[in-house]
Amino acid sequence: MELIITKDIDEMSREFATWMSDLIQLTLKKKKSFSLVLSGGTTPQKLFQLLATKKYRKKIEWDRIQIFWGDERVVDFSDNRNNAKMAFDNFLSIVPVKKDQVHIIDTTKTPDTAAEEYEKLLRQFFPGTGETFDLVILGLGDNAHTLSLFPGYEVVLEKKHWVRAFYLEEQKMYRVTLTAPVINAARNIVFLVSGPAKAPALQHVLEDTYDPWRNPAQVIRPERGRLFWWVDEAAAQNLTNTNMSFSTI
């Protein structure tokens, strides 16, 4: 695991956008396509807006990027709470990516059907290779959740299925989420964490004893890939150890 601390969310977004575009270029020298998992939430919005600028529209070979989502609220695409809508509003409607390269979780279906169809899609895309995505972008909630893996829900401990649907009682809505098995098989996993409200959760995830039932983000442990935490100073303020390069959670 590697911890990168930046001054603020603006610096984090700029530095990560450069790092990400360099990773894409290096990967595409060896592979035909690059598979990218997007996160919802507010933190990645600045990153998405950067990716829509002329610099990154030119630097990234968008016609070779396959785009997926880590989780989705089961609401209509027109609903502002929809993660796919946020990504389209901020950059996917601007960059030259083709429709058949963008793999949205279909919230017009029942939650279980949407989850089953997305899992089928992923297993066809990654047929027994032992590796999944080239890059997964994740966020961290102030209750230490990531994806739709919330404290106290059995989906956090899923070992078999790659995608699950469940009802989140706190929000009175269904969610569809990727699970630890498919994420942990990725080549690169990055958490983007910003702001003082995330400081307690970040400290719990990185420094507390392993207990994903309380701190679900701890369940993200790459099998063979790399794990990065990109955080700003406000989010990192509670950490007692900021020298975590290549250490193990």
C-alpha positions as CSV (number, residue, x, y, z in Angstrom):
1,M,0.0,0.0,0.0
2,E,1.2,3.5,-0.8
3,L,-0.1,6.7,0.8
4,I,0.2,9.9,-1.1
5,I,-0.7,13.2,0.7
6,T,-1.5,16.3,-1.2
7,K,-2.2,19.9,-0.1
8,D,-5.9,19.9,-1.0
9,I,-8.4,18.3,-3.4
10,D,-7.3,20.5,-6.3
11,E,-3.7,19.4,-6.1
12,M,-4.8,15.8,-5.5
13,S,-7.0,15.8,-8.6
14,R,-4.3,17.4,-10.8
15,E,-1.6,15.0,-9.7
16,F,-3.8,11.9,-9.9
17,A,-5.1,12.9,-13.4
18,T,-1.5,13.0,-14.6
19,W,-0.6,9.7,-12.8
20,M,-3.7,8.0,-14.3
21,S,-3.1,9.2,-17.8
22,D,0.5,8.0,-17.6
23,L,-0.7,4.6,-16.3
24,I,-3.1,4.3,-19.2
25,Q,-0.4,5.1,-21.7
26,L,1.9,2.5,-20.3
27,T,-0.8,-0.1,-20.1
28,L,-1.9,0.4,-23.7
29,K,1.5,-0.3,-24.9
30,K,0.9,-3.9,-23.8
31,K,-2.9,-4.3,-24.0
32,K,-5.6,-3.5,-26.6
33,S,-7.8,-1.7,-24.0
34,F,-7.8,-0.2,-20.5
35,S,-10.6,-1.1,-18.1
36,L,-11.5,1.7,-15.6
37,V,-13.9,1.6,-12.7
38,L,-15.4,4.9,-11.7
39,S,-16.6,6.0,-8.3
40,G,-19.6,8.1,-7.3
41,G,-19.7,10.7,-4.6
42,T,-18.4,14.3,-4.6
43,T,-14.6,13.8,-4.4
44,P,-14.1,12.5,-8.0
45,Q,-16.0,15.4,-9.6
46,K,-13.0,17.6,-9.9
47,L,-11.0,14.7,-11.4
48,F,-13.8,14.1,-13.9
49,Q,-13.9,17.8,-14.8
50,L,-10.1,17.7,-15.4
51,L,-10.5,14.7,-17.7
52,A,-12.9,16.6,-19.8
53,T,-10.4,19.4,-20.5
54,K,-8.5,19.6,-23.8
55,K,-5.3,18.3,-22.2
56,Y,-6.7,15.0,-21.2
57,R,-9.0,14.6,-24.2
58,K,-5.8,14.5,-26.2
59,K,-3.5,12.7,-23.8
60,I,-5.9,9.7,-23.2
61,E,-6.8,7.3,-26.0
62,W,-10.5,7.3,-25.1
63,D,-11.4,4.9,-28.0
64,R,-9.5,2.2,-26.1
65,I,-11.0,2.8,-22.6
66,Q,-13.7,0.4,-21.2
67,I,-15.6,2.1,-18.4
68,F,-17.5,0.5,-15.6
69,W,-19.0,1.6,-12.2
70,G,-18.2,0.4,-8.8
71,D,-21.7,0.9,-7.5
72,E,-25.0,2.5,-8.3
73,R,-28.1,3.8,-6.5
74,V,-31.2,2.2,-8.0
75,V,-32.7,5.4,-9.2
76,D,-33.4,6.7,-12.7
77,F,-30.6,7.9,-14.8
78,S,-32.1,11.4,-14.8
79,D,-31.9,11.5,-11.0
80,N,-29.0,13.6,-9.7
81,R,-28.2,10.8,-7.2
82,N,-27.3,8.4,-10.1
83,N,-23.5,7.8,-10.2
84,A,-23.5,7.3,-14.0
85,K,-25.3,10.6,-14.5
86,M,-22.7,12.4,-12.5
87,A,-19.9,11.0,-14.6
88,F,-21.7,11.8,-17.9
89,D,-22.5,15.3,-16.7
90,N,-18.9,16.0,-15.8
91,F,-16.9,14.3,-18.5
92,L,-18.3,11.3,-20.4
93,S,-20.5,13.5,-22.5
94,I,-17.5,15.5,-23.5
95,V,-14.6,13.1,-24.1
96,P,-14.6,11.0,-27.3
97,V,-15.7,7.7,-25.8
98,K,-18.0,5.4,-27.7
99,K,-21.4,4.2,-26.3
100,D,-20.4,0.6,-26.4
101,Q,-17.4,1.2,-24.2
102,V,-19.5,2.5,-21.4
103,H,-21.0,-0.2,-19.2
104,I,-23.7,1.3,-17.0
105,I,-25.5,-0.6,-14.2
106,D,-29.0,-0.8,-15.6
107,T,-31.3,0.7,-13.0
108,T,-34.4,0.3,-15.2
109,K,-34.3,-3.4,-14.1
110,T,-35.1,-4.8,-10.7
111,P,-32.1,-4.5,-8.3
112,D,-31.4,-8.3,-8.4
113,T,-31.7,-8.5,-12.2
114,A,-29.4,-5.5,-12.6
115,A,-26.8,-7.1,-10.3
116,E,-27.1,-10.5,-12.1
117,E,-26.7,-8.9,-15.6
118,Y,-23.7,-6.8,-14.5
119,E,-22.0,-9.8,-13.0
120,K,-22.6,-11.7,-16.2
121,L,-21.1,-8.8,-18.2
122,L,-18.0,-8.7,-16.0
123,R,-17.4,-12.4,-16.1
124,Q,-17.6,-12.4,-19.9
125,F,-15.2,-9.4,-20.0
126,F,-12.7,-11.1,-17.6
127,P,-13.0,-14.8,-18.5
128,G,-10.9,-16.7,-16.0
129,T,-7.8,-14.6,-16.3
130,G,-7.3,-14.2,-12.6
131,E,-7.1,-10.4,-13.1
132,T,-9.9,-7.9,-13.5
133,F,-9.7,-4.1,-13.9
134,D,-6.7,-2.1,-14.9
135,L,-7.7,0.7,-12.5
136,V,-10.4,1.0,-9.9
137,I,-11.2,4.4,-8.4
138,L,-12.8,4.3,-5.0
139,G,-14.0,6.8,-2.4
140,L,-14.4,6.6,1.3
141,G,-17.5,7.6,3.3
142,D,-17.4,9.2,6.7
143,N,-18.6,5.9,8.1
144,A,-15.7,4.1,6.5
145,H,-17.8,2.6,3.7
146,T,-16.6,2.2,0.1
147,L,-18.5,1.2,-3.0
148,S,-21.9,0.3,-1.5
149,L,-20.2,-1.7,1.3
150,F,-21.7,-0.2,4.4
151,P,-21.0,-1.1,8.0
152,G,-23.1,-3.9,9.4
153,Y,-24.3,-5.3,6.0
154,E,-23.4,-8.9,5.0
155,V,-22.5,-7.8,1.5
156,V,-19.2,-6.5,2.9
157,L,-18.1,-10.1,3.6
158,E,-19.2,-11.5,0.2
159,K,-16.7,-14.1,-1.1
160,K,-18.4,-15.5,-4.2
161,H,-20.5,-13.0,-6.2
162,W,-18.9,-10.1,-8.0
163,V,-22.0,-7.9,-7.9
164,R,-24.7,-7.8,-5.3
165,A,-28.0,-5.9,-4.8
166,F,-29.3,-5.0,-1.4
167,Y,-31.6,-2.6,0.4
168,L,-29.8,0.1,2.4
169,E,-32.1,0.8,5.3
170,E,-30.4,4.1,6.3
171,Q,-31.1,5.6,2.9
172,K,-34.4,3.8,2.2
173,M,-33.1,2.7,-1.2
174,Y,-31.7,-0.3,-3.1
175,R,-28.1,-0.3,-4.2
176,V,-26.1,-2.4,-6.6
177,T,-22.4,-2.8,-5.8
178,L,-19.3,-4.6,-6.9
179,T,-17.9,-6.7,-4.1
180,A,-14.4,-7.3,-2.7
181,P,-13.6,-10.4,-4.8
182,V,-13.8,-8.6,-8.1
183,I,-12.1,-5.4,-6.8
184,N,-9.3,-7.3,-5.1
185,A,-8.4,-9.0,-8.4
186,A,-7.7,-5.6,-10.1
187,R,-4.3,-4.5,-11.1
188,N,-4.5,-1.0,-9.5
189,I,-6.9,0.3,-6.8
190,V,-6.9,3.9,-5.8
191,F,-8.8,5.6,-3.0
192,L,-9.4,9.3,-3.4
193,V,-10.2,10.9,0.0
194,S,-10.6,14.6,0.7
195,G,-11.8,16.9,3.5
196,P,-11.8,17.0,7.3
197,A,-15.0,15.0,7.6
198,K,-13.2,11.9,6.3
199,A,-10.3,12.2,8.7
200,P,-11.8,9.9,11.4
201,A,-12.8,7.2,8.9
202,L,-9.4,7.3,7.2
203,Q,-7.7,6.8,10.5
204,H,-9.9,3.9,11.4
205,V,-9.4,2.2,8.1
206,L,-5.6,2.6,7.9
207,E,-4.7,2.3,11.6
208,D,-7.3,0.2,13.5
209,T,-7.3,-3.5,13.9
210,Y,-8.8,-5.3,10.9
211,D,-12.6,-5.2,11.3
212,P,-14.4,-4.7,8.0
213,W,-17.8,-5.2,9.7
214,R,-17.2,-1.8,11.3
215,N,-14.8,-0.4,8.7
216,P,-15.8,-1.9,5.3
217,A,-13.0,-0.2,3.3
218,Q,-10.6,-2.5,5.0
219,V,-11.9,-5.4,3.0
220,I,-10.2,-3.9,-0.1
221,R,-6.9,-5.9,-0.2
222,P,-5.5,-6.5,-3.6
223,E,-4.5,-10.1,-4.3
224,R,-1.6,-9.3,-6.7
225,G,-2.3,-5.7,-7.7
226,R,-1.3,-2.3,-6.1
227,L,-3.2,-0.3,-3.6
228,F,-2.9,3.5,-3.4
229,W,-4.4,6.0,-1.0
230,W,-4.5,9.6,-2.4
231,V,-5.6,11.9,0.4
232,D,-5.4,15.6,1.1
233,E,-3.9,17.1,4.3
234,A,-7.4,17.7,5.8
235,A,-8.3,14.0,5.4
236,A,-4.9,12.9,6.7
237,Q,-4.9,15.1,9.8
238,N,-5.7,12.3,12.3
239,L,-3.1,9.8,11.0
240,T,-0.4,8.9,13.4
241,N,1.7,7.3,10.7
242,T,2.0,9.0,7.4
243,N,5.0,6.9,6.2
244,M,3.0,4.0,4.9
245,S,4.7,3.4,1.5
246,F,4.5,-0.2,0.5
247,S,3.3,-1.3,4.0
248,T,0.4,-3.7,4.6
249,I,-2.8,-2.6,6.1
